[in-house]
Amino acid sequence: MKTKGDVYEGIAFTFCKCATVALLLGPFVLPGAAYLAAIFYVFAYFHQRKDTRCVLRYPLLIAALWIVVGTVALILKLKPEWLLGWLPRR
């Protein structure tokens, strides 16, 4: 059984990983993290992991979601006029 210290350390380690990714990728944190999540969910699926603890439950569904999120974030970062060009201008 995990102690409260173990639980808190697990949460802290998760944020530590997140902060490390933010430090390494800077302004590209969201697309980078999204693509990495998608890649590892695909790896998990092909290594016999057919469900996850995530709300969406299925690794390939989660990977598809993160690919879309990462792509939209990357486009907004590099070429915002591609996605925002359809908005009416004042």
N, C-alpha and C positions, 0 to 999 in steps of 0.2 A: 504494500500500500504506500502511496506517495504521501509525504509529509507536506504541510503547507509551504515549507521552504522549497521543496522540490517543485511544487506547482508554480510558485512565484518565480523561481529560477527558469522554468520552462517558458513562462510568459516573457520574462526579461530577455531570454535568449532569442525568442521570436523577434522582438523589437530590435535586438542587436543585429540580427541578420538583415532586417529591413533598413536600419541605419547604415550598414555597410554597403548595401546596394545603392542607397541614396548617395553616399559619399563617392562611390566609384563611377556612377552614371550621371550625376548632376542633373541637368535639365531633362534628361531622358529616362528618369526613374520609372515613370509609369509604363511607357512602352517596353523598357527593358525588363522590368519585373513581370509584366503581363506575358511577354514572350517566353521568359524563363519558366513561369508557372505553366504555360501551355505545353512547353517541351517536356517538363517533368511529369505532367499528368498523362501525356502520351506514353512516356517511358513506363509509368506505373501501369497503364492499361496493358501494354504489351508484355509486362512481366506479371501477368495474372491478377492484377488488382482491378476488379470490375466495379467497385464502389468506393466511395470516399466519405470522410467526415463532413465534407462541404454540403451546404444546403442543396445544391444542384445534383449531388450524389454520383453522377456518372462522369468518369474522367474525360471521355471524349467530348461530352457536352460542355464541361468546364473549360477544356482546352479551346474549343471553338469560341466560347464567349471571350476568353482572354486574348485570342488572336484578333477578334473584332475590336475589343477595347484598345489593345496595343496599336493596331493599325490606325484607328481614329485618332488616338493620342499623338502618334508619330506624324500623321498628316497635319493635325492642328499645330504641331510644333514647327514643322518644316515648310508647309504650304497652306496656311490657314485660309487663304482665299479660295481654295478648292472646295472646302466644306462650308465656309461662311459666305461665299459669293452669292448664294441664292437668297440670303436674307435681304429684306428691303432696306434701302439706305435712306437716311433722313437728311 
